[in-house]
Amino acid sequence: MYVTQDIANRIKLCLKTQHKSTKDMLSSLNMGINAISEFSKGKQMSCISLARIADYLGCSVDYLLGRTDNPEVNQ
């Protein structure tokens, strides 16, 4: 089971460790300013949006979903 709050926390952790802001990421991805906040409260996010966030952060979607603790993208 995937918990949106946990996924949002992983996104925020990646942003923090990379010294990037949520606002800048969402702006770069043409996503709404409240997208992560709404997602953490249970609103669904498309797989395309999650993949775009993973690409922006340079990590795997599996990492964001909590399926692995290794953020590296499989090549």
Secondary structure, 3 states (H helix, E strand, C coil): CCCHHHHHHHHHHHHHHCCCCHHHHHHHCCCCCCHHHHHHCCCCCCHHHHHHHHHHHCCCHHHHHCCCCCCCCCC
